[in-house]
Amino acid sequence: MFAFKIQQLGIDGPMLNLLFSYLSQRSQVVLINRTLSDLKYTSCGVPQGSVLGPLLFLIYVNDIAKNINLSISLFADDSTLYYSAFAVISKLRFTFSVTVIFMMSHERSFSIGSVIL
């Protein structure tokens, strides 16, 4: 899915290969109290603290706004929905939109940090 989105933006050839090289075969370790964990390979996500991370995440989730009928703000790895529900139909539209976002997050393997109503 991500490869398709990147190619839709016109990125191909050597630049596409470079981007996928950057994202593939990555590993990580954790240091706690001077003890280093075993090396683990990651199959998803972007390097934490990277300059490209927020941009790549936005490319990955930018179509969320096309699938819901609410106002949404996307910034780096943060998303905010805005709605005002004065009628039952507004509440139904909000519930449907949140359901769509949860389904999209599940199929794309990213988690929803918190929901504040």
N, C-alpha and C positions, 0 to 999 in steps of 0.2 A: 504494500500500500504506500509506504513512504517513497519507494523508488518511483512509483507512478506519479506521485505528487511533485517530486523533484523534477522529473522529466516534463511535466506539464508547465513548469516554470521556465523551460527552455535550457535546463542544465543537462548536458550530455557529454559524451566522449571523455577526454582526459579529466575534465573537471568533475564529472560524475564518478569516475573511478577514484579520484583523489578523495572525494567526500565519503564514499563507501569504505575506502581504506581507513579513513579517520574513525569511522564508526564501528568497524568490524574487528574481531579478534582482540578485544580489549580485556584487560584484567584489572583487578583491584585487590588491595589489602587494607586492613584496618589496624591502626596502632592504638592500643589502650594500655595505659600505665607501663609504657616501655615494652609491651609484649605485642609482637607482630602476628597477625592471623595468617592462615594459609592463603596462598594465592587462589583467587576464584575468578573465573571468566564470566563476563557479563554478556547477555544476548540482547539486551534492549537498553534504551536510554542514551543519554549523551554524557560526555565527561563533565563532572561537576566543576563549577568554577571556570568553565571554558567561555570564551567570547562567543563562539558559535552556538552554544547550548540554547540560550533563549530564542534565538532566531530559528533554529531547527525545530524547537518545540512549537513555535507559532505556525510554522509551515505544516507541521503534523496535525494541529488542531484547528487551523483557520476555517475549515468548512463546518465547524459546529454552528456558526451563525446562520448558515444556509439551511440547516435542518430544524431550526426552532423559530418561533414567532414571538420573540422577546428581544429587548435590548440587551446587548452583551458587550463587555469590555474585555479585551485580551491584552495582557502585558506580561512579557517574559513568561514565567511559568504560573501566572495567576490569571484567573478568569472570574468575572463578576456578572451576574444576571441582575437586571433591573425590571421590576414589574409593579404595577399598581392594580389591585384587584377590588373593584367596586361591584362587580357583578359575578354571578356564578360562572359565566362563560370565561371570564378572565382567570378565575381560579383553575378551571379545567385546562385552559391553555397553558398556564404555568406548570401544572402537574404533568401535562403531556411533555412539555419542553424539558423538564428536569428528568423525566423518564428517558427521553431520547438521549440526553447527555450521559446519563448513567450507562445506558446500553452501549453508546459509542466508546466510553472510557473502558468498559469491559472488553470489547472486541479489539481495542488498540493497546490494551495492557498498561493503562495508566490509571492512577488512583485519584479519587476525589478526596481532598484533604478535609474539608469541613463544609457543612451546609448550614447557613444561618438564615432563618426565616424571620 
